[in-house]
Structure formats: structure tokens, C-alpha cells
Amino acid sequence: MLVSKALQFAKDAHSGQLRRFTKEPYIYHPIRVTSELMKLSHVDDHLLAAGLLHDVVEDCDIKIGEVEQFFGAQVAQYVFEVTNQYTKEQYSSLNRLERKQLEHQRLSGVSVEAQQIKLCDRLDNLRDLKEDTTKFKEVYIAESFLLLDAIGEAYPSLKENIKSILDNLCWEIK
């Protein structure tokens, strides 16, 4: 019930949004993130619901209080933990690398569950990145290596999957 409710909420929140590189409906991304989470051990409905909702605060007009109201404190906590706190809007004096370094440092202190969501999110984002033909690809690859250094131990097999994709992307750039 919680997961199906989260799926509908995420569908409504992301309605009309498209993925940056693939141009597919955005909702496919949180579904794939949640699908990756389902492959992990010790997964419960709170984690799966948070996987579906992981971008609603960051990318939609949804407040964390709404997530808590509809899905409870545990789901809201996971969503809050994976939501970028060092945004360009709030930290305009910092460049992207500085903001990402602070974000990765922050992520190293969040729950293992939130780190797992973040790693599954990164895995899916990297798969989409194959479609990118801009310099952003190189920036995102470098940031991904830094993220793995910060939280990769949250689930070693995810780290290996991400590292494999990163290695392949690095070969494509050369």
C-alpha cells in the first residue's frame, strides 16, 4: 500500500517532466531507482517508497513536510537525506565542485539506507549519461568517483556496478 501510494504521488509530482538526455517521462527514473533498491538485501516498504519519492522535493513543488504527512517520518527522513542541500541557489558563492564536495561530505553522514538510494540514483543517472554529448559528461563522471569515495561502502556491489559504468564511460570519452 505504501509503495503504490508513493508511486502515484511521484507520478503526479513528476507529471510533464522529461529526463535531460533521454527525453523520456521522468517517472521512469524513480521507478528504475526503486527497481535497483529491490535487488538489495534488507529492503522494506519505507525504503522503496523513498526511492520512488527521492526527487520530489528537489525537482518538484513538494515540501518535505508533505512527504512526512503522506508517508510518515521514516520515508520523509530518507527523502530529506538524499535531497541536495548545497544548491546553486542557496550557495551561489561556491562553484559546482565546492558544492559537490560539501554535499558528498554531508552524504557520508546520512543513513545507510539514504546512501543506498543515492547510489541507485547515481547508477541510473550514469546509464542515462551515455546519451550526453556535452562536456557535462566529464564533470559528472568526476563527481561520481568522488561520490563513490564518500559513500560507496554503503553497498559494495552497487559501488562495483557504478565503477564498471564509469570505466566504460571513461573509455568512450578517450
PyMOL commands that set and color helices and strands:
alter all, ss='L'
color gray80, all
select helices_A, chain A and resi 2-13+28-38+45-53+56-59+64-71+73-82+96-107+112-129+136-154+156-173
alter helices_A, ss='H'
color red, helices_A
deselect
rebuild
show_as cartoon
